[in-house]
Amino acid sequence: MNERVVVDPITRIEGHLRIEAQMDGDVIGQAYSSGTMVRGIEIILNGRDPRDAWAFAQRICGVCTLVHGIASVRAVENALNYEIPPNANLIRNLMIGAQYIHDHVMHFYHLHALDWVDVVSALQADPAATAALAQSISSYPKSSPGYFADTQKRVREFVESGQLGIFRNGYWGHPAYKLPPEANLMAVAHYLDALVWQRSVARLHTIFGGKNPHPNFLVGGAPSPIDLNSDSAINAKRLAQVQEIIDEMRMFVDQVYVPDTLAIAGFYKEWGAQGEGVGNFMCYGDLPETGMADTSSYLFPRGAILNRDLSTVHEIDVHAPDEIQEYVAHSWYDYSTGKQSGLHPYDGETALNYTGPPPPFEQLDVEKGYSWLKSPRWKGNAMEVGPLARMLMMYATGHDQAKELVDYTLQTLDVPVGALFSTLGRTAARTLETKILADTMQTWLDNLIANIRAGDTKTHNEKLWDPSTWPKTARGAGYTEAPRGALSHWIVIEDGKIANYQAVVPSTWNAGPRDASGQPGPYEAALVGHQLHDPKQPVEILRTIHSFDPCIACAVHVTDPDGEELVQVKVC
């Protein structure tokens, strides 16, 4: 069998992604990743006031809600040399941390867990035995036989009605599923609990940002005035609500998410040797104690790891023209410098040119352009970004809690260090960094309260808000570590308006197609070598692709300054 297996669309992700796997017998010999929708935000932003950019850029994604807003305001602050007050830095950290925790828990249970958990098998479980299993790994107070019996009844009603609802279209009964019925029932129960949990924890963004999704931001600080005597500002009641949310986050992470990850991973240890990818990892760094300028204070350190060598961390510079470049040799874009050249985002171009076959089509022409994603490279290297890159960076630089958690996980699962560079390692890393962030949230809140008690309530720096004081030309890079990985926005400002705007999102790094030299991206490299039990039910492909948590950019319209639609791109 040397056919090409096509999965289109990849479901349980944000956006539209097509994966084609060229088979060598029953093993994937080559893989191709195609983003099948186009983002036009960069075009929309040209000519606008840079202080307004965040409100548009944040709409790049409806899942990562705030990360593009953060990157955008930081880009403008970097270009115009804004500094933000300590309270604004803490508020941003709290909002970013809440996004991580919410996003990672949702990803594990609602997007990724069903690659490992057989929902229908849960009907065969003994609720009492399930309770005993759950109580053996966690002190979660709901873990009673009655609780699991109620969950089993709900699932049975789904199945017997013939309408599985949120659980439809799964590969239930696939031989690749290995969990016993009791573990499946436990995971399904926690899936349903996580749906309720996420509604509560999302409130933190509404407290500091007014709403969720897409909370408000402000160049120069945070749009959250602090006045303990005001009902319309951050006061004692709202700070107490933040404390309650952090407590709820930590409880679920400690008592449900971490134990479930370890329990499920124990049945799939062989995935610690699959899905390695390119072996290169990059982290911009984020969550500073004092401000973005002090990179030494970042919770997530900045750097790059090449060829899985954890003994050496390479420095990176987001401004250097010869470090980060994007290629379009196999993308549906053109460059004025030619399709074989790379451009730094300051000089980036967004010139759409679809050259693929008219849809519907049977397979991609991979010798030409085959994706709406570009191919970012760091010093010519394809780089993986995301939770695994961050945990490896923390581990390599000696972060105490990270080392303790990673070593404990390797010991508990009885897998070698090499298992970190895998589908299993990628999934575990997401869980472990969630634990670190949930704990650190308390420190940020304590520091914010201490500042307020000391009389410091400032959240915004109004310096340079008069555009007449700006330089005629300025440029800057705003970066953050989004839940899915390194995210940066580059802005060029001329005469007070945006002259060029480029965003390189985490899934561009991970899901991009081959570059001018034929070098595959992380998705493409990670799938090579996977054996498929059944090409018509390729759960193995889903497991590795979902371990990256794909988030394909979701803007499909280009409008003029008056809001009139100029062009609409559709994929049929």
Secondary structure, 3 states (H helix, E strand, C coil): CCCEEEECCCCCCECCEEEEEEEECCEEEEEEEEECCCCCHHHHHCCCCHHHHHHHHHHHCCCCCCHHHHHHHHHHHHHHCCCCCHHHHHHHHHHHHHHHHHHHHHHHHHHHHHHCCCCHHHHHCCHHHHHHHHHHHCCCCCCCHHHHHHHHHHHHHHHHCCCCHHHCCCCCCCCCCCCCHHHHHHHHHHHHHHHHHHHHHCHHHHHHHCCCCCCCCECCECCCCECCCCCCCECHHHHHHHHHHHHHHHHHHHHHHHHHHHHHHCCCHHHHHCCCCCCCEEECCEEECCCCCCHHHEEECCEEECCCCCCCCECCCCCCCCCEEEECCCCCEECCCCCCCEECHHHCCCEECCCCCCCCCCCCCCCCCCCCCCEEEECCECCECCHHHHHHHHHHCCCHHHHHHHHHHHHHHCCCHHHHCCHHHHHHHHHHHHHHHHHHHHHHHHHHHHHHHCCCCCCECCCCCCHHHCCCEEEEEEEEEECCEEEEEEEEEECCEEEEEEEECHHHHHHCCCCCCCCCCHHHHHHCCCECCCCCCCHHHHHHHHHCCCECCCCCEEECCCCCEEEECCCC
